Amino acid sequence: MPFGCPTSVRSLLATGLIAAALISTSCKQAEPAAGGPPAKGGPGGKKGGGEVPVMVAKAVDREVPLEIEVIGNVEASSTVMIKPQVSGELVKVLFKEGDFVAAGAPLFEIDRRSLEAQLAQAQANLQRAEALSRQAQANAGKSRATLQYLKDQSARYSRLNAEGVVSKEQNEQVQSNAKVQQEAVAADTSMIESSRAEIQAQRALIDNLKVQLGFTQIKSPISGRTGTLLIKAGNIVSANSTELLQINQLQPVFVSFAIPESQLSMVGNRFGKSKIPVFAVPQDGGATTEGLLTFYENTVDPSTGTIRLRATFPNPDRKLWPGSFLRVRMQLGTIPNAVVVPNQAVQTGQDGQFVFVVKEDRSVEMRTVTTATRSAQDMVISKGLAPGETVVTEGQMRLAPGMKVVVRDGRPAGKGAKGGGKGPGGEGGGPAPDAAPAENGGGEKGPGGKGGRGEGGRGDGMKKGAPPAAKS
């Protein structure tokens, strides 16, 4: 008896060693052989470790609208900064900030008393100038009559002098008086012209003062929405310098946006020949608004390689607000027989854009493609893909050329159809009818009853009908 162990202790040790051996043997039976093929229970066995689950779509051939989608900015079709045209005290404000006003609506009133006084003075000066003009005309008439008399007398004295009736000195005196009176008539005529000019000046001054009086009531030059009131009533304003208010015209409005210069030819070929519709959608996802392209810039911006365009929108409901950003879509016709795939199928690599094409043997090919334009959730392929070919839309990150794929059926990954209860050997038996295998090798619980795991069980995927594993 080694170490002096009693017989009962040796019996217990022997019994424990036998039990440990049985447990080890049963565990080894429950595990598949190392390096052997996986059982056919779960999809791991069906994939053989090399198939990648993906989602696919077919390239289709259809007519696609030729559209350009960019971000645009709303601009008021007209913006006016209101300034006074006369100086004085601002006595009244006839609107509320943010009101929509019509063209011609009164906005402000400026103190007009000083201008009224100037107008009254100018009217009095006009009356005096008119009186002086009448007096000058009367004097001119008297001078012309005197001149006529002296001319007749001069002619008579000239005959009498020739006949020797009057002396030479008397004749020359009469002739001199006639010339003096002629100069007086000319002076009176000049006075009449001067008075007429004074009358015109006074009338012009009166008209100007009346215009200035009209400027004391400031009216809206356009229909639009008022902004912040910059000067309150009671302040003194200066002509042509003090800013009072800004008004933005909102019907219609402009939407400005830029497109790459490479797309300018498409716009230029249609602009002026047919209407080019432009659609705008607010950033908050509101209703789509339709307008027309009305202008494009005459120069490409060399710093960005883009050209600025402008569309006009009627904006009847005033939903487009100056300064806001929109998603702009401009239609330039259609592309017939275009090859279209979902956007997510097109990937970008070091050599450009590409797609993974699924061949008949379920292997994938990495195909370089050339894209033309985007249409909603689709991408138009101009080169590199034929209609009817199958492309991968999800799962590209796990792919490499030549790998085989399996198409997912859209059910949640990691779960199969639920089946029966637990057996003594593990959690569940084979899959329920029509159950699709899950990616990680089985469903939760199959319909198999007691007696062990069957197809679709978690992890080990033992064959249906296998002997139950020994309990450990």
Beta strands, then each sheet from edge to edge (+ up, - down):
strand 1: 51-58
strand 2: 60-82
strand 3: 88-93
strand 4: 100-101
strand 5: 106-110
strand 6: 217-219
strand 7: 224-226
strand 8: 236-237
strand 9: 245-260
strand 10: 277-282
strand 11: 289-296
strand 12: 306-313
strand 13: 325-342
strand 14: 347-349
strand 15: 352-358
strand 16: 364-368
strand 17: 370-375
strand 18: 378-383
strand 19: 390-394
strand 20: 404-407
sheet 1: 14+ 15- 19+ 1- 20-
sheet 2: 4+ 7- 9+ 2- 13+ 10- 11+ 12-
sheet 3: 4+ 7- 9+ 2- 13+ 18- 17+
sheet 4: 6+ 5- 3+ 8-
sheet 5: 14+ 15- 16+
end
